């Protein structure tokens, strides 16, 4: 599967990101041990995918794929409400 889109580096001190982390226990544990000095070196990568995703072989029977490898490629559009 290939997903194209744009990526943006976001500081670990971004309020939006911190709010997301504070909602989930596992995510809180990931950053709980970090010192302020260590946090300066960290960033989150926010990925905004393009709506069209290219796939190959996902959900296709292996025998069918062996018979015609060109039948394995397709694309899907991510619905607007899921982006």
Secondary structure, DSSP 8 states (H G I E B T S, - for coil): -EEEEEEEEEETT-HHHHHHHHH-HHHHHHHHT--HHHHTT-EEEEEEEEEEEEEESTT--HHHHHH-GGGGEEEEE--GGG-
